[in-house]
Amino acid sequence: MRGPAAGLIRRPPTRDTDVNSLMETLFSPLTVGKLDLPNRLVMGPMTRSRVPDGGQVTVLTAEYYAQRASAGLIISEATGISDIGSGYLYSPGLHTAGQVDAWREVTDAVHAAGGRIFAQLVHCGRIGHPSLYADGALPIAPSPIASGEQLYTPEEMLEHPVPREMTAEDIAVTVEDFAAAARNAIEAGFDGVEIHAANGFLLHQFLDDSTNRRTDAYGGSIANRIRLTEEVVAAVTAAIGPERTGIRVSPAVTINGMGETDSPELYTALARSLAATPLAYVHVAEVMTREITRLIRAEWPGVLLLSPHATEASPATPESGAEALREGLADAVVLARAWLANPDLTVRAEAGGPYTEADPATYYGGDHRGYTDYPTLNG
C-alpha cells in the first residue's frame, strides 16, 4: 500500500473577510449535552478496518484517536452492539468485557490529550454474512430482502444473503443490545454515544420503505417505520441519559441498496419525534439533500451536527462546512477524510491550510501507514 506521502497538498481558495468570519465561527465554543466543546470542528466516524479478530481495538487505535484530540468532538468508527450486529471483518465491538477494556485505553488516551469522544453504536442488519457470526446464522433485517452488496474477505468477495426477517423477540433483544452497548461505552470511558440510524444499516433499514415491507407495528406507515428508532433512543437515553446520546441519519442515501421514496416526510416525522427528548445532538449526513436538512432543522430544536455533501473528487473542508454554520442550519461541522489525513486539522484550519490529501490505498486495513503517520503542519 502507498503511504500518505503519496498524497498531494492542496490549499483552500483565497480567503476574504467573509471566509475569515466563517472560520471564527468554527472556533467558537459549543455545549453538546453536558460537554463544552472548544470548537465546532467534529471528527466524523470512519471505518478503518484495523481491529483484530474479536473486535478489540489496539494500542495503535489509541494513538490514532489521541492524535486527533483537538477536534471539538470525536465520533468513533462504527462499533457493533452484538455479534449478529457486525457487518464487516476487522471492525470493533462494545459487547464483551475484553472490548470494553480495550476501548478504555483509547478513551484514556484521548482524554489525556484533552479531547472528547463519543462511540458510534451500530447494528448492521442485512449488511452481514454468516461467516462473521459464531453460530453461522443468517444476518437479520426488517424484511427478507438482500442488499445486493458483498462482504470483503481476504480470499474472496461474498454475496450478502437474503436476511432472516426479525421476529418481535429479535426486535426486543436488539433494543436491549443497544442499551447494553451504551452502558458499556460509558464504562469504557466514552463521553457519550451516537446511535447509527444511517447509511443502510439496521435502523435505517427499518426507516426505508424499500427495505421494510413489514405489515406489523414496525412497518407500513411512517409512524410504524420510525418506531424501532424511537424505541432504541428511549432505551439508550434511559440507560445513560439523553445528554450523552446523539443520533445519526442520512436522508435519501442510496448506499447499501437503500431507496427511500418519502424522505422529506420520513425525516420530518422522525425529527419531530426526536424533539421530545433532549438529546445531545442530531447528526445529519447529507447527500445532495440540503432541503431535507432544512426540514429537520425546522423540527429539531437542539444541537445539529452536519456532515456536508462531499465526493472523492470534492471532499468537504473546514471552509465549505463553515457556510452551514453561518446560515444557522448547523451548530458544528463534521468532517471525515480531512481528519483522516490531517491529525492537526484545527491548527491547519486556523492557518488557512495547507491540507494533506488522504490516500485511498490506505483507507482500510493494514498497519500504521496511512493511519498514524500522517504529518502535522509543525512537524
Disulfide bonds with the S-S distance in Angstrom:
none
